[in-house]
Amino acid sequence: MSFEKKAIKEQMALYETAVAALRRYEESKGVLPAAEVERLKAEVEFLFAAAQEHHQESLGAAKHQRH
């Protein structure tokens, strides 16, 4: 199985964005208000889910129906 460089770069960019959000979330604990920490947590969960879904689709998995 071969991967296109463009697809790998896209996946890496998505994961780097998710990891940066995770870092912001972890650093916010005990510093920012609880509502902001929860918002950051939701952002992390969304970004990792999006990165994982993109990765699976690039490997040929069936696309999930989006609403």
GIVEN-V896068 format. One record per residue. N is the residue number from 1. PHI is phi in degrees with one decimal (NA if undefined). PSI is psi in degrees with one decimal (999 if undefined). D_LAST is the distance of its C-alpha to the last C-alpha in Angstrom with 2 decimals. Layout:
N&PHI&PSI&D_LAST + N&PHI&PSI&D_LAST
This chain:
1&NA&130.0&31.27 + 2&-112.1&149.2&31.22 + 3&-117.0&141.3&28.77 + 4&-78.3&143.0&28.58 + 5&-58.9&-37.9&29.73 + 6&-62.2&-42.9&26.86 + 7&-64.4&-40.9&24.28 + 8&-65.4&-42.5&26.39 + 9&-62.3&-40.7&26.71 + 10&-62.8&-44.2&22.97 + 11&-64.4&-43.0&22.54 + 12&-62.5&-40.4&25.52 + 13&-63.0&-41.0&24.27 + 14&-64.0&-45.1&21.00 + 15&-67.6&-36.9&23.14 + 16&-63.8&-39.2&25.72 + 17&-64.3&-42.7&23.27 + 18&-65.4&-41.1&22.08 + 19&-67.2&-38.3&25.75 + 20&-63.0&-40.1&26.76 + 21&-65.7&-39.1&24.23 + 22&-62.2&-41.3&25.63 + 23&-62.0&-45.1&29.09 + 24&-60.7&-42.3&28.36 + 25&-61.4&-49.5&27.01 + 26&-62.3&-39.4&30.09 + 27&-72.4&-20.0&32.44 + 28&-82.0&-19.7&31.06 + 29&-60.7&127.3&31.99 + 30&78.3&-0.6&35.02 + 31&-114.7&-47.6&35.09 + 32&-96.7&162.9&32.23 + 33&-59.6&151.5&31.28 + 34&-55.8&-38.3&29.21 + 35&-63.4&-39.1&26.26 + 36&-70.7&-37.4&26.18 + 37&-63.0&-42.5&26.56 + 38&-65.1&-37.8&23.56 + 39&-63.1&-42.8&21.48 + 40&-64.7&-37.6&22.77 + 41&-62.7&-43.4&22.01 + 42&-63.6&-37.9&18.32 + 43&-63.3&-43.7&18.38 + 44&-60.8&-47.8&20.21 + 45&-60.9&-42.3&17.89 + 46&-63.7&-46.7&14.83 + 47&-65.7&-41.0&17.03 + 48&-67.8&-37.8&18.50 + 49&-64.3&-42.1&15.30 + 50&-64.9&-42.0&14.14 + 51&-64.3&-42.8&17.70 + 52&-65.0&-43.5&17.91 + 53&-63.6&-42.2&14.83 + 54&-61.6&-42.4&16.28 + 55&-62.1&-46.7&19.62 + 56&-63.5&-41.3&18.68 + 57&-65.1&-36.1&17.08 + 58&-68.9&-21.7&20.25 + 59&-90.4&0.4&22.30 + 60&102.1&7.1&20.79 + 61&-68.6&155.6&18.45 + 62&-64.2&141.0&15.72 + 63&-76.8&142.0&12.42 + 64&-81.8&144.9&9.59 + 65&-73.0&128.3&6.60 + 66&-102.4&142.3&3.78 + 67&-105.1&999&0.00
